[in-house]
Amino acid sequence: KHAENMYYFSELALTLNAPESGPAPTDSRRRPDQRLMENGRWDEANAEKQRLEEKQRLSRKRREAEAARATEDGTPYDPYKPLWFERRKDPVTQELAHVYKGGYWESKDKQDWSLCPDIF
């Protein structure tokens, strides 16, 4: 009903980005640029998107520099690892896949997001 007013998205598609109480601070629904855009504040959203992208670039450069230093020094370097997933070989396809390793729902229940990085 009234799909023409909602860009012909399904009801599910329209609700995928709906705010929810208590998600991780890294949840994409918390992206400040996206919220600004959804509220029609285009100029602010664009500026915020630029800020976030620059923050991501600096973070990547920092990780690359740490890896380079470790290589030069011959010390082990522990690269970035996702919090809630791990790479494992799929037993059927034999391909590497990211598999949920647990912890997210427990953190959400406790509202303990101390392991989450500051990405926004």
C-alpha positions in Angstrom: 0.0 0.0 0.0 1.3 3.5 -1.0 4.5 1.9 -2.4 4.9 4.7 -4.9 5.5 7.0 -2.0 8.2 4.7 -0.7 10.3 4.3 -3.8 8.6 0.9 -4.3 10.5 -0.7 -1.5 9.0 -3.6 0.3 7.9 -3.1 4.0 11.0 -5.2 5.0 13.3 -3.0 3.0 11.9 0.1 4.6 12.4 -1.2 8.1 16.0 -2.6 7.7 17.6 0.6 8.8 15.0 1.4 11.5 16.6 2.4 14.8 16.6 -0.3 17.5 17.3 0.1 21.2 20.7 -1.2 22.4 22.6 -2.2 19.2 26.4 -2.2 19.2 28.0 1.2 18.7 29.5 -0.2 15.5 26.0 -1.1 14.1 25.6 0.6 10.7 22.2 1.9 11.8 24.1 4.3 14.0 26.0 5.9 11.1 25.6 9.6 11.8 25.9 10.5 8.1 23.1 8.1 7.2 20.8 9.5 9.9 21.4 13.0 8.7 20.6 12.0 5.2 17.4 10.3 6.2 16.4 13.4 8.0 17.0 15.5 4.8 20.0 17.3 6.1 22.0 16.7 2.9 24.9 19.2 3.4 25.6 18.0 7.0 25.3 14.4 5.9 27.9 14.9 3.1 30.3 16.6 5.5 29.9 13.8 8.0 30.4 11.2 5.4 33.7 12.9 4.4 34.7 13.0 8.1 34.0 9.2 8.5 35.8 8.3 5.3 38.9 10.2 6.4 38.8 8.5 9.8 38.7 5.1 8.0 41.6 6.1 5.8 43.7 7.1 8.8 42.8 3.9 10.6 43.9 1.8 7.6 47.1 3.8 7.2 47.9 3.2 10.9 47.3 -0.5 10.6 49.5 -0.6 7.5 52.3 1.3 9.2 52.1 -1.1 12.2 52.3 -4.1 9.9 55.3 -2.6 8.0 57.1 -1.8 11.3 56.5 -5.4 12.5 57.8 -6.8 9.3 61.0 -4.6 9.5 61.5 -5.6 13.1 60.8 -9.2 12.5 58.2 -9.1 15.3 54.8 -10.9 15.0 52.0 -8.7 13.8 48.4 -9.5 14.8 46.2 -8.0 12.0 42.7 -6.7 12.5 40.2 -9.4 13.4 36.4 -9.1 13.4 34.9 -9.2 16.9 32.1 -11.6 16.2 33.3 -13.7 13.3 36.3 -15.8 12.4 37.6 -17.1 9.1 37.2 -20.9 8.7 37.2 -23.3 5.9 33.7 -24.4 5.0 33.5 -28.1 5.4 31.4 -28.5 2.3 32.8 -26.0 -0.2 36.3 -25.9 1.3 36.3 -22.2 0.8 37.2 -19.7 3.5 34.1 -18.1 5.1 33.4 -15.8 8.0 31.5 -17.8 10.6 29.9 -16.3 13.7 32.0 -17.2 16.8 29.7 -15.9 19.5 29.7 -13.1 21.9 27.5 -10.5 20.2 24.2 -11.5 21.8 25.8 -11.8 25.2 27.3 -8.3 24.9 23.9 -7.0 23.7 22.1 -8.5 26.7 24.6 -6.9 29.1 24.9 -3.7 27.0 28.7 -4.2 27.4 30.2 -2.9 24.2 33.7 -2.3 25.7 35.3 -4.5 22.9 33.9 -2.4 20.1 36.2 0.1 18.4 35.2 3.7 17.9 34.4 3.7 14.2 32.0 6.7 14.0 
